[in-house]
Amino acid sequence: MNFELTILGSGSAIPSFGRFSTSQVLSTHNKSFMIDCADGTQFRMRELGINITRMGHIFISHLHGDHCFGLMAVISTMSMMHRTADLYIHSHPDLIELLQPQIDYFCDDLRYKVYFEPFNPKQSELIYEDRSLTVNTIPLVHSTPTCGFLFKEKPNQPHLNKDLIDFFQIGVKDIKNIKEGADWIKPDGTIIHNADLLTPATKSKSYAYCSDTRYSERIIPLIHGVDCLFHEATFEESEISRAKDTLHSTALQAANIAKKAEVGQLLIGHYSARYQNLNKLLAEARSVFPNTKLAEDKTHFQW
């Protein structure tokens, strides 16, 4: 099953040059997950035709406005679009006190329930799990408690060799046992070894989201080997002093993290409003990690 990432907003706190502030949607296994929700997100969702019926969970990295101001509008818009399924918001515990009064005041006729799932952004922990996917937090270093998110597909089962299954006329009940590692014993007592009936499983897929944060190698063990890494790249390297002061990263620093973590692909975003042309940021990152792409508004990525 593919992972598909849609960038709703790629800018930092001040929207500019057609960029909305941060929000993304990750889709896989017929489910969609929103990551951060800046102001204007509901407009971009409508523009890009995001299917709200598949979206049951929103993950908020931290409580700066450019990552969560859009929540109230999204919640209201979903209701007006006749959503009835429950919605779960994963965030710092303070969000409950901030958002619940607004929901009570503005959405007293809400067609669905909103549940808050608080987590501790200072430690890595499992915050979501279903039959096919897990989500763990990635503690980051920023001016307010912040974490990233690691979306990881659960290990896939090996594939059956259908020709052999048909040849030996193996029943459905036995197929389940074979998938779980059992050999198959023919009626005459002959043993067909498990390894002869299966082929290796498809590699599980993964995505790591890291924004906002200063350069920190502490995240490397948590994101090592992921298929795709989004890492903020607010500034170019000539603004490294500004990056340190604001606890953000440069494009070159993002690339260094990607290289040391041996990830498959790097996406950079959360661009400062000072950059109309992003080519220099991209060039800086590619000088260290060639497989880097710009996560610009309305772009899509699959792996």
BAFI-3210 file (N, C-alpha, C; in Angstrom, 3 decimals, decimal comma, padded with zeros to 6 digits):
// residues 303
n [1|2|3|4|5|6|7|8|9|10|11|12|13|14|15|16|17|18|19|20|21|22|23|24|25|26|27|28|29|30|31|32|33|34|35|36|37|38|39|40|41|42|43|44|45|46|47|48|49|50|51|52|53|54|55|56|57|58|59|60|61|62|63|64|65|66|67|68|69|70|71|72|73|74|75|76|77|78|79|80|81|82|83|84|85|86|87|88|89|90|91|92|93|94|95|96|97|98|99|100|101|102|103|104|105|106|107|108|109|110|111|112|113|114|115|116|117|118|119|120|121|122|123|124|125|126|127|128|129|130|131|132|133|134|135|136|137|138|139|140|141|142|143|144|145|146|147|148|149|150|151|152|153|154|155|156|157|158|159|160|161|162|163|164|165|166|167|168|169|170|171|172|173|174|175|176|177|178|179|180|181|182|183|184|185|186|187|188|189|190|191|192|193|194|195|196|197|198|199|200|201|202|203|204|205|206|207|208|209|210|211|212|213|214|215|216|217|218|219|220|221|222|223|224|225|226|227|228|229|230|231|232|233|234|235|236|237|238|239|240|241|242|243|244|245|246|247|248|249|250|251|252|253|254|255|256|257|258|259|260|261|262|263|264|265|266|267|268|269|270|271|272|273|274|275|276|277|278|279|280|281|282|283|284|285|286|287|288|289|290|291|292|293|294|295|296|297|298|299|300|301|302|303]
n.u [000,846|000,642|002,129|000,818|001,484|000,196|000,797|-000,538|000,096|003,129|004,616|006,146|005,488|004,499|002,400|003,123|003,823|001,942|001,966|000,527|000,516|001,807|000,577|-000,304|-001,381|-001,393|-001,919|-002,910|-003,632|-006,401|-007,033|-006,762|-004,534|-004,189|-001,539|-000,570|-002,220|-002,726|-003,977|-006,398|-006,328|-008,702|-009,609|-007,676|-008,013|-010,547|-009,995|-008,207|-009,646|-009,691|-010,610|-012,792|-014,087|-012,397|-010,631|-009,742|-008,072|-006,085|-002,898|-001,039|001,855|002,923|002,028|002,079|000,735|000,862|000,674|-001,637|-003,849|-005,840|-007,557|-010,131|-011,683|-011,523|-012,804|-015,394|-016,039|-016,027|-018,281|-020,322|-020,169|-021,452|-020,232|-020,137|-018,656|-016,532|-013,885|-010,435|-008,017|-004,650|-002,324|-000,349|-001,235|-002,361|-003,937|-006,553|-007,794|-007,648|-009,053|-011,504|-013,464|-013,995|-015,097|-017,413|-018,733|-018,930|-019,732|-022,120|-023,969|-022,641|-022,099|-020,740|-018,464|-015,678|-012,638|-009,969|-006,614|-004,159|-000,543|002,835|005,175|007,863|008,916|009,489|006,826|004,270|001,424|-000,691|-002,382|-003,349|-004,702|-002,824|-000,889|001,383|001,907|004,398|005,742|008,262|010,553|011,393|013,434|012,544|011,095|008,878|007,191|007,574|007,004|007,814|006,443|006,357|005,301|004,569|004,347|003,010|004,800|004,664|003,021|004,592|004,487|002,298|003,195|001,377|001,145|002,258|000,531|-001,840|-001,002|-000,464|-002,912|-003,750|-005,709|-007,866|-007,800|-005,327|-003,630|-003,632|-002,175|000,248|001,060|001,664|003,930|004,033|004,897|003,666|001,888|001,469|-001,255|-000,090|001,941|004,234|006,404|006,095|008,149|007,918|009,373|009,483|007,016|006,446|007,196|009,446|008,212|006,717|008,537|007,940|006,551|007,405|007,199|008,536|007,970|009,266|009,072|008,543|012,059|015,333|018,612|019,245|020,806|019,805|017,456|018,071|018,387|015,686|014,503|015,917|016,615|014,078|011,629|010,816|011,543|010,326|011,736|012,001|013,139|013,751|015,462|018,193|021,718|023,283|021,843|022,223|022,697|020,344|018,658|019,562|018,899|016,116|015,477|015,225|015,884|018,385|018,420|020,675|021,331|019,096|019,538|021,890|020,949|019,261|021,144|022,792|020,924|020,333|018,100|015,489|014,426|014,337|012,247|011,905|010,659|008,470|009,143|010,787|009,234|010,805|011,779|011,169|011,994|012,897|015,059|017,710|017,659|016,986|019,209|021,281|020,559|020,643|023,342|024,409|022,610|021,468|018,935|016,706|013,702|011,451|008,916|006,392|003,408|000,456|001,677|002,290|003,361|004,473|005,246]
n.v [-001,193|002,175|005,160|008,383|011,746|014,932|018,311|020,885|023,369|025,214|027,230|029,333|031,197|033,617|033,924|033,897|034,741|033,075|030,892|028,914|028,590|025,916|022,699|019,316|016,325|012,922|009,946|006,564|003,069|003,428|005,455|008,788|011,172|014,151|016,451|018,902|022,134|024,869|028,303|028,806|026,283|024,874|025,980|025,148|022,406|022,097|023,088|021,201|018,936|017,181|014,260|014,237|012,243|010,145|011,003|010,722|011,487|014,059|015,423|017,453|019,266|021,264|024,069|026,612|029,311|029,142|026,498|025,503|027,261|026,846|024,861|025,233|026,239|024,094|022,058|023,137|023,406|020,716|019,808|021,279|020,077|017,788|015,783|012,899|011,066|010,411|012,587|012,702|014,420|014,760|015,988|018,447|018,623|021,131|022,055|021,205|022,847|025,240|024,918|023,539|025,294|027,017|025,262|024,543|026,988|027,959|025,765|024,443|022,839|020,699|017,956|015,686|014,019|015,418|014,288|014,588|013,632|013,678|014,036|013,566|015,761|015,646|013,166|010,126|008,306|005,823|006,888|006,333|003,596|001,178|-001,546|-001,615|000,379|002,415|005,279|007,242|009,625|012,167|013,709|017,128|020,139|023,193|026,497|026,133|023,349|020,678|018,229|015,793|013,416|009,948|007,914|004,635|001,744|-001,387|-004,539|-006,434|-009,474|-012,472|-013,328|-015,638|-018,475|-018,921|-020,796|-023,115|-023,478|-024,067|-026,348|-028,210|-028,256|-026,851|-026,022|-023,246|-022,830|-023,942|-022,263|-019,874|-020,672|-021,256|-018,744|-017,677|-018,964|-021,769|-025,136|-027,271|-030,244|-032,957|-035,185|-037,750|-037,563|-036,284|-033,522|-030,184|-027,571|-024,413|-022,260|-022,927|-022,396|-019,755|-016,353|-013,554|-010,881|-007,749|-004,759|-002,770|000,547|004,005|007,238|010,269|013,201|016,278|019,159|022,100|022,753|023,131|022,270|018,974|016,125|014,163|013,077|011,258|008,375|007,732|008,189|006,793|005,401|005,794|005,872|008,331|011,591|014,500|017,526|020,534|023,517|026,340|028,465|029,643|028,766|031,041|032,413|031,251|032,092|033,415|031,218|029,720|031,465|031,499|028,901|027,195|025,471|025,245|024,704|023,242|022,046|020,406|018,611|017,390|015,980|014,173|012,750|011,581|010,039|008,249|008,212|007,579|009,595|013,155|015,777|019,244|022,081|024,597|027,288|030,425|033,650|035,372|034,250|034,202|032,851|029,526|028,095|028,322|027,290|024,655|023,884|024,085|022,048|019,790|019,667|018,214|016,129|014,533|013,492|015,304|017,164|019,918|020,666|022,070|024,141|022,447|020,317|016,827|013,689|010,379|007,121]
n.w [000,000|-000,919|000,460|000,537|000,398|000,902|000,528|002,200|003,216|003,282|004,351|006,930|009,912|008,812|006,172|002,675|-000,785|-001,975|-000,327|002,188|005,769|007,872|007,105|006,497|004,778|005,249|003,573|003,655|003,412|003,074|004,833|006,158|007,559|009,241|009,624|011,630|011,467|010,136|009,944|007,421|006,399|005,886|003,500|001,650|001,818|000,653|-001,886|-002,896|-002,795|-000,582|001,064|003,588|004,931|005,252|007,106|010,298|012,335|013,741|014,038|016,092|016,200|017,883|019,974|018,571|016,737|013,903|013,424|014,417|014,346|012,483|013,312|014,541|012,441|010,615|012,056|012,249|009,503|008,690|010,043|008,770|006,342|006,749|008,228|010,273|011,642|014,472|015,598|016,282|018,102|018,455|020,689|022,543|026,000|026,739|024,682|024,914|026,891|025,533|023,104|023,497|024,767|022,586|020,717|022,127|022,162|019,465|017,983|018,844|017,705|016,645|014,511|015,120|017,408|019,123|020,186|022,463|022,501|024,516|024,646|025,829|024,838|025,369|025,382|023,561|022,383|021,800|020,154|018,561|017,048|014,701|012,748|010,718|011,032|012,960|015,097|016,385|018,696|018,185|020,001|019,772|019,458|020,382|020,847|022,371|023,906|021,709|019,192|016,696|014,322|013,772|011,334|010,794|008,924|009,846|010,089|007,117|006,110|004,835|001,314|-000,284|-002,227|-004,813|-006,853|-005,762|-003,609|-004,944|-006,310|-004,277|-003,190|-000,842|001,933|003,034|005,821|006,543|005,133|006,570|008,859|007,684|006,786|009,219|009,884|010,004|008,933|006,246|006,346|004,335|003,477|003,334|005,107|004,337|004,697|003,836|003,704|005,348|004,257|001,601|000,669|000,839|-000,118|000,399|002,505|001,508|001,918|004,767|004,943|005,712|007,357|008,456|010,282|010,993|012,454|014,273|014,671|016,069|014,846|015,659|016,593|018,147|017,259|015,331|015,845|016,099|013,652|011,838|008,722|007,584|004,960|003,918|004,889|006,313|006,986|008,649|007,041|007,496|006,972|004,873|004,764|005,246|007,071|009,517|012,144|012,764|012,618|014,822|016,914|016,801|017,132|014,909|011,768|009,153|005,570|004,866|007,292|007,666|005,589|006,456|008,670|007,339|005,825|007,817|009,107|007,195|005,434|002,959|001,288|001,293|002,269|002,256|004,051|005,558|005,067|005,482|005,265|003,875|001,580|-001,724|-003,974|-003,955|-004,754|-003,881|-001,293|-001,895|-003,437|-001,557|000,251|-001,433|-001,981|000,040|000,502|-002,057|-002,873|-002,376|-002,079|-002,697|-000,479|-001,397|-001,370|-002,307|-003,533|-004,232|-002,961|-003,385|-002,178]
ca.u [000,000|001,434|001,923|000,659|001,564|-000,271|001,214|-001,561|000,792|004,574|005,272|006,276|004,432|003,918|002,139|003,603|004,103|001,001|002,144|-000,158|001,355|002,008|-000,391|-000,105|-002,252|-000,778|-002,956|-002,469|-004,566|-007,754|-007,209|-005,978|-004,124|-003,708|-000,405|-000,641|-003,445|-002,606|-005,128|-006,602|-006,259|-009,979|-009,700|-006,812|-008,650|-011,616|-009,372|-007,534|-010,581|-009,339|-011,774|-012,871|-014,646|-011,292|-009,735|-010,238|-007,088|-005,250|-001,728|-000,532|003,238|003,127|000,975|002,293|-000,432|000,991|000,509|-002,920|-004,927|-006,892|-008,340|-011,525|-012,340|-011,639|-013,847|-016,677|-016,277|-016,380|-019,667|-021,197|-020,120|-022,242|-019,436|-020,749|-017,672|-015,763|-012,580|-009,475|-006,933|-003,499|-001,605|000,025|-002,455|-002,943|-004,871|-007,919|-008,301|-007,720|-009,961|-012,830|-014,434|-014,383|-016,018|-018,683|-019,389|-019,213|-020,225|-023,026|-024,751|-021,676|-022,713|-019,884|-017,743|-014,243|-011,939|-008,580|-005,687|-002,925|000,702|003,960|006,101|009,247|009,389|008,989|005,846|003,251|000,213|-001,773|-002,136|-004,470|-004,280|-001,759|-000,012|001,636|002,441|005,172|006,228|009,704|010,831|012,182|013,967|011,970|010,859|007,752|007,238|007,310|007,450|007,472|005,665|006,847|004,249|005,270|003,504|003,368|005,430|003,769|003,205|005,180|003,542|002,143|003,475|000,049|001,266|002,451|-000,702|-002,778|-000,454|-000,627|-004,315|-003,756|-006,963|-007,823|-007,398|-003,881|-002,928|-003,440|-001,078|001,483|001,449|002,188|005,217|003,947|005,082|002,431|002,066|000,563|-001,980|000,774|002,961|005,352|006,449|006,470|008,663|007,317|010,180|009,223|005,657|006,316|008,242|009,616|007,188|007,024|009,092|007,020|006,868|007,450|007,293|008,852|007,677|010,044|008,920|009,695|013,147|016,716|019,396|019,409|021,108|019,132|016,338|018,554|018,005|014,240|014,063|016,914|016,166|012,711|011,530|010,680|011,664|010,096|012,465|011,905|014,309|013,209|016,444|019,398|022,848|023,782|021,020|022,323|022,571|018,907|018,099|019,885|018,147|014,686|015,370|014,826|016,976|018,680|018,287|021,876|021,216|018,104|020,190|022,831|020,157|018,825|022,292|023,226|019,865|020,254|016,709|015,373|014,113|014,159|011,398|012,132|009,562|008,385|010,033|010,637|008,552|011,799|012,203|010,223|012,596|013,397|016,101|018,947|017,445|017,051|020,592|022,074|020,248|021,102|024,800|024,708|021,699|020,929|017,517|015,911|012,667|010,746|007,535|005,665|001,951|-000,297|002,457|001,961|004,476|004,100|006,323]
ca.v [000,000|003,394|006,352|009,583|012,956|016,154|019,502|021,933|024,622|024,975|028,414|029,453|031,942|034,662|033,409|034,795|034,173|032,003|029,775|028,870|028,041|024,471|021,611|018,219|015,159|011,655|008,948|005,196|002,050|003,996|006,423|010,015|011,765|015,523|016,807|020,351|022,690|026,322|029,052|028,654|024,887|024,403|026,396|024,282|021,095|022,153|023,297|019,983|017,813|016,229|013,490|014,345|011,035|009,237|011,633|010,563|011,899|015,222|015,441|018,821|019,149|022,180|025,080|027,906|029,559|028,733|025,057|025,046|028,241|026,410|023,750|025,573|026,342|022,754|021,355|023,696|023,062|019,298|019,676|021,798|019,130|016,639|014,724|012,306|010,224|011,076|013,143|012,630|015,391|014,374|017,245|018,848|018,680|022,472|022,355|020,932|024,047|026,328|024,689|023,054|026,400|027,515|024,277|024,656|028,258|028,134|024,539|023,752|021,886|019,829|016,696|014,578|014,270|015,673|013,730|015,010|012,582|014,402|013,290|014,288|015,999|015,535|011,787|009,378|007,328|005,409|007,660|005,836|002,281|000,431|-002,851|-001,528|001,542|003,008|006,639|007,561|010,996|012,407|014,957|018,108|021,233|024,434|027,465|025,618|021,889|020,329|016,907|015,329|012,188|008,857|007,020|003,422|000,611|-002,611|-005,521|-007,179|-010,921|-012,987|-013,635|-017,051|-018,955|-019,421|-022,000|-024,273|-023,656|-024,774|-027,666|-029,105|-028,171|-026,473|-025,376|-021,888|-022,895|-024,197|-021,092|-018,940|-021,170|-021,130|-017,330|-017,398|-019,638|-023,227|-025,996|-027,968|-031,690|-033,590|-036,340|-038,945|-037,311|-035,518|-032,149|-029,109|-026,555|-023,075|-021,402|-023,299|-021,987|-018,306|-015,444|-012,490|-009,837|-006,414|-003,898|-001,798|001,925|004,892|008,685|011,044|014,631|016,990|020,612|022,969|022,303|023,454|021,084|018,086|014,763|013,217|012,432|010,329|006,976|007,547|008,291|006,135|004,507|005,983|006,049|009,749|012,502|015,935|018,272|021,976|024,226|027,697|029,444|029,207|028,672|032,377|032,890|030,253|032,757|033,606|029,896|029,370|032,342|031,169|027,446|026,594|024,812|025,643|023,614|022,417|021,237|019,361|017,618|016,642|015,018|013,135|011,924|010,788|009,087|007,319|008,133|007,382|010,841|014,304|016,896|020,406|023,039|025,602|028,324|031,797|034,530|036,162|033,560|034,014|031,793|028,505|027,311|028,299|026,326|023,320|023,612|023,845|020,723|018,758|019,565|017,206|014,990|014,779|013,136|016,287|017,845|021,001|020,374|023,311|024,056|021,726|019,227|015,479|012,753|008,983|006,124]
ca.w [000,000|-001,005|001,275|-000,280|001,208|000,248|001,253|002,182|003,481|003,426|004,890|008,383|010,588|007,968|004,831|001,626|-002,097|-002,247|000,607|003,468|006,831|007,852|007,236|005,555|004,926|004,867|003,306|003,428|003,886|003,037|005,912|006,010|008,819|009,102|010,473|011,839|010,892|010,188|009,451|005,984|005,985|005,342|002,099|000,845|001,778|-000,347|-003,188|-003,345|-002,741|000,473|001,497|005,046|005,532|005,540|008,065|011,655|013,336|013,462|014,919|016,237|016,690|018,996|020,079|017,941|015,922|012,510|013,339|014,983|014,261|011,567|013,844|014,775|011,140|010,043|012,811|011,835|008,105|008,628|010,478|007,723|005,228|007,204|008,829|011,460|012,340|015,515|015,229|017,383|017,978|019,278|020,887|023,900|026,814|026,865|023,602|025,375|027,555|024,564|021,988|023,867|024,915|021,265|020,146|022,849|021,834|018,042|017,342|019,760|016,916|015,975|014,110|015,526|018,655|019,046|021,333|022,586|022,919|024,871|024,773|026,417|023,728|025,807|025,290|022,422|022,822|020,852|020,399|017,705|016,463|014,141|012,233|009,716|011,191|014,269|015,105|017,577|018,764|018,072|020,717|019,036|020,274|019,898|021,924|023,147|023,770|020,315|018,761|015,363|014,304|012,934|010,852|010,370|008,575|010,554|009,191|006,247|006,104|003,594|000,241|-000,605|-003,574|-005,185|-007,684|-004,881|-002,836|-005,831|-006,644|-003,133|-002,769|000,573|002,290|003,591|007,229|006,610|004,588|007,688|009,687|006,911|006,837|010,557|010,058|010,121|007,773|005,886|006,303|003,381|004,034|003,425|006,116|003,785|005,206|002,919|004,614|005,246|003,379|000,208|000,328|000,983|-000,605|001,406|002,614|000,999|002,962|005,351|004,590|006,871|007,122|009,658|010,167|012,017|012,363|014,131|015,530|015,737|014,484|016,800|016,178|019,029|016,576|014,312|016,099|015,987|012,261|010,999|007,664|007,105|003,511|003,595|006,029|006,188|008,018|008,409|006,518|007,507|006,520|004,175|005,691|005,585|008,192|010,573|013,444|012,941|012,887|016,209|017,820|016,758|017,288|013,650|011,053|007,779|004,602|004,957|008,504|007,384|004,739|007,286|009,436|006,406|005,461|008,970|009,432|006,061|004,990|001,526|000,602|002,171|001,859|003,107|004,038|006,613|004,558|005,941|004,312|003,132|000,362|-002,811|-004,778|-003,035|-005,410|-003,095|-000,210|-002,475|-003,843|-000,345|000,781|-002,365|-001,943|001,064|000,335|-003,401|-003,043|-001,636|-002,861|-002,026|-000,092|-001,623|-001,329|-003,340|-004,127|-003,775|-002,995|-003,164|-002,084]
c.u [000,886|001,128|001,790|000,606|001,130|000,104|000,130|-000,938|002,240|005,322|005,408|005,191|003,748|003,674|002,573|003,811|003,196|001,116|001,252|000,848|001,115|000,756|-000,120|-001,169|-001,517|-001,877|-002,328|-003,516|-005,987|-008,075|-006,332|-005,732|-003,618|-002,581|-000,303|-001,773|-003,428|-003,890|-005,196|-006,606|-007,558|-010,162|-008,886|-007,392|-009,724|-011,032|-008,804|-008,424|-010,213|-010,608|-011,854|-013,411|-013,560|-010,385|-010,321|-009,321|-006,288|-004,137|-001,136|000,839|003,512|002,131|001,482|001,201|-000,344|000,928|-000,848|-004,070|-006,085|-007,826|-009,823|-012,295|-012,525|-012,749|-015,232|-017,026|-016,689|-017,831|-020,636|-021,215|-020,715|-021,388|-020,161|-019,764|-016,900|-014,403|-011,680|-008,328|-005,837|-002,607|-001,058|-001,259|-003,120|-003,985|-006,320|-008,530|-008,475|-008,848|-011,375|-013,838|-014,893|-015,365|-017,393|-019,450|-019,837|-019,874|-021,135|-023,914|-023,852|-022,291|-021,902|-019,158|-016,254|-013,603|-010,487|-007,748|-004,345|-001,718|001,763|005,007|007,570|009,782|008,779|008,041|004,872|001,964|-000,951|-001,374|-003,436|-003,922|-003,049|-000,684|000,193|002,142|003,127|005,604|007,750|010,002|011,780|012,613|013,479|011,654|009,633|007,768|006,725|007,744|007,067|006,711|006,282|005,683|004,930|004,277|003,966|003,966|004,391|004,046|003,864|004,087|003,482|002,571|002,196|000,119|001,430|001,212|-001,718|-002,306|-000,686|-002,057|-004,436|-005,006|-006,763|-007,332|-005,888|-003,076|-002,651|-002,267|000,268|001,982|002,069|003,428|005,196|004,337|003,725|002,724|001,015|-000,142|-001,123|001,919|004,166|005,274|006,895|006,878|008,103|008,057|009,942|007,858|005,470|007,461|008,307|008,524|007,671|007,508|008,049|007,493|006,766|007,603|007,558|008,663|008,384|009,991|008,135|010,803|014,467|017,418|019,630|019,628|020,457|017,977|016,784|018,190|016,510|013,765|014,965|016,248|014,750|012,716|011,509|010,721|011,272|010,839|012,384|013,228|013,903|014,145|017,513|020,578|023,408|023,008|021,102|022,224|021,102|018,232|018,355|019,049|016,670|014,420|014,709|016,060|017,184|018,489|019,484|021,832|020,202|018,729|021,190|022,117|019,737|019,966|022,708|022,193|019,635|018,805|016,658|015,219|013,912|013,233|011,676|010,973|009,631|009,294|009,731|009,989|009,534|012,166|011,051|010,697|013,274|014,571|017,390|018,832|017,581|018,484|021,471|021,820|020,796|022,618|025,255|023,884|020,965|019,441|016,638|014,907|012,027|009,315|006,733|004,155|001,409|000,532|002,081|003,204|003,956|005,347|005,744]
c.v [001,249|004,356|007,521|010,797|014,152|017,346|020,575|023,305|024,364|026,151|028,365|030,409|032,988|034,100|034,411|034,025|032,976|030,810|029,957|028,382|026,532|023,624|020,588|017,155|013,943|010,616|007,587|004,248|002,609|004,897|007,637|010,622|013,180|015,770|018,325|020,968|024,211|026,991|028,952|027,218|024,412|024,816|025,475|022,868|021,043|022,273|022,010|018,752|016,754|015,566|013,488|013,085|010,023|009,763|011,565|011,114|013,103|015,257|016,847|018,769|020,046|023,327|026,472|028,081|029,058|027,221|024,578|026,042|027,791|025,351|024,074|025,641|024,969|021,963|021,825|023,310|021,605|019,081|020,144|020,906|017,778|015,468|014,206|011,454|011,033|011,528|013,138|013,597|015,031|015,603|017,345|019,006|020,047|022,766|022,134|022,191|025,201|026,144|024,281|024,186|026,972|026,556|024,406|025,909|028,314|026,925|023,752|022,743|020,923|018,465|015,474|014,961|014,491|015,166|014,210|013,865|013,245|013,475|014,186|014,514|015,850|014,110|011,109|008,299|007,000|006,161|007,231|004,479|001,752|-000,866|-002,773|-000,494|001,883|004,432|006,865|009,024|011,036|013,721|015,863|019,229|022,547|025,323|027,139|024,109|021,430|018,895|016,685|014,030|011,193|007,929|005,785|002,290|-000,617|-003,621|-006,282|-008,671|-011,353|-013,296|-015,153|-017,334|-019,647|-020,686|-023,250|-024,548|-024,436|-026,207|-028,670|-029,101|-027,906|-025,665|-024,018|-021,887|-023,081|-023,017|-020,086|-019,381|-021,029|-019,694|-016,968|-018,214|-021,146|-023,936|-026,614|-029,434|-032,288|-034,786|-037,588|-038,753|-036,540|-034,068|-031,198|-027,925|-025,174|-022,204|-021,710|-022,809|-020,471|-017,584|-014,260|-011,420|-008,540|-005,543|-002,901|-000,379|002,826|006,345|009,373|012,528|015,348|018,493|021,051|022,501|022,924|022,145|020,237|016,667|013,717|012,496|011,322|008,870|006,716|007,527|007,516|005,209|004,711|006,228|007,522|010,563|013,907|016,600|019,744|022,541|025,690|028,693|028,806|029,334|030,032|032,993|031,951|030,869|033,002|032,285|029,483|030,182|031,942|029,675|026,799|025,997|025,448|024,442|022,674|021,514|020,106|018,242|016,777|015,602|013,863|012,184|011,020|009,741|008,071|007,108|007,960|008,672|011,943|015,315|018,058|021,400|023,962|026,791|029,686|032,637|035,358|035,528|033,446|032,874|030,793|027,713|027,236|027,324|024,900|022,945|023,320|022,441|019,622|018,631|018,530|015,947|015,159|014,491|014,001|016,939|018,941|020,571|021,667|023,067|023,325|020,677|017,897|014,598|011,358|008,124|004,809]
c.w [000,000|000,129|000,299|000,632|000,372|001,114|001,102|002,398|003,804|004,029|006,397|008,892|009,716|006,578|003,768|000,342|-002,406|-001,335|001,831|004,513|006,945|008,025|006,143|005,789|004,395|004,721|003,038|003,995|004,043|004,229|005,626|007,381|008,557|010,087|010,491|011,020|011,045|009,711|007,932|005,506|005,357|003,885|001,199|000,748|000,699|-001,763|-003,759|-003,258|-001,722|000,995|003,024|005,696|005,890|006,645|009,474|012,717|012,835|014,504|014,919|016,903|017,887|018,900|019,735|016,892|014,498|012,327|013,857|014,870|013,366|012,114|013,976|013,459|010,501|010,735|012,388|010,401|007,956|009,030|009,396|006,484|005,632|007,681|010,067|012,263|013,372|014,990|016,463|017,112|018,972|019,440|022,304|024,726|026,884|025,794|024,023|025,991|026,577|023,554|022,408|024,101|023,577|020,585|020,795|022,432|020,375|017,384|018,283|019,039|016,147|015,715|014,554|016,810|018,367|020,338|021,313|023,142|023,255|024,941|025,397|025,325|024,102|025,728|024,068|022,921|021,692|021,157|019,511|017,154|015,892|013,554|011,339|010,015|012,664|014,083|016,447|017,539|018,697|018,795|019,926|019,971|019,686|021,102|022,764|022,981|022,411|020,045|017,316|015,471|013,335|012,609|010,265|010,131|009,354|009,580|008,380|006,344|004,796|002,573|000,015|-002,043|-004,070|-006,032|-006,823|-004,038|-003,659|-006,112|-005,517|-002,585|-001,269|000,870|002,944|005,039|007,364|006,087|005,692|008,558|008,983|006,940|008,177|010,881|010,099|008,818|007,419|005,726|005,376|004,031|004,185|004,406|005,624|004,257|004,100|003,775|004,293|004,236|001,901|-000,269|000,318|000,282|000,347|001,348|001,964|002,155|003,462|005,054|005,812|006,443|008,451|009,375|011,309|011,784|013,597|015,071|015,103|015,362|015,731|016,312|017,084|018,335|015,630|014,619|015,904|014,539|011,310|009,977|007,168|005,601|003,120|004,883|005,599|007,333|007,680|007,932|006,371|006,846|005,638|005,141|006,082|006,756|009,385|011,967|013,774|013,273|014,337|017,182|017,909|016,932|016,071|012,981|009,688|006,860|004,659|006,183|008,321|006,562|005,530|008,143|008,541|006,056|006,613|009,367|008,321|005,610|003,474|000,743|001,637|001,514|002,802|002,946|005,228|006,289|005,175|004,845|003,489|001,789|-000,635|-003,707|-003,829|-003,590|-004,592|-001,929|-000,739|-002,848|-002,633|000,195|-000,129|-002,404|-000,922|000,852|-000,989|-003,564|-002,133|-002,576|-002,008|-001,734|-000,177|-001,569|-002,559|-004,082|-003,481|-003,909|-002,688|-003,021|-001,559]
res [m|n|f|e|l|t|i|l|g|s|g|s|a|i|p|s|f|g|r|f|s|t|s|q|v|l|s|t|h|n|k|s|f|m|i|d|c|a|d|g|t|q|f|r|m|r|e|l|g|i|n|i|t|r|m|g|h|i|f|i|s|h|l|h|g|d|h|c|f|g|l|m|a|v|i|s|t|m|s|m|m|h|r|t|a|d|l|y|i|h|s|h|p|d|l|i|e|l|l|q|p|q|i|d|y|f|c|d|d|l|r|y|k|v|y|f|e|p|f|n|p|k|q|s|e|l|i|y|e|d|r|s|l|t|v|n|t|i|p|l|v|h|s|t|p|t|c|g|f|l|f|k|e|k|p|n|q|p|h|l|n|k|d|l|i|d|f|f|q|i|g|v|k|d|i|k|n|i|k|e|g|a|d|w|i|k|p|d|g|t|i|i|h|n|a|d|l|l|t|p|a|t|k|s|k|s|y|a|y|c|s|d|t|r|y|s|e|r|i|i|p|l|i|h|g|v|d|c|l|f|h|e|a|t|f|e|e|s|e|i|s|r|a|k|d|t|l|h|s|t|a|l|q|a|a|n|i|a|k|k|a|e|v|g|q|l|l|i|g|h|y|s|a|r|y|q|n|l|n|k|l|l|a|e|a|r|s|v|f|p|n|t|k|l|a|e|d|k|t|h|f|q|w]
***
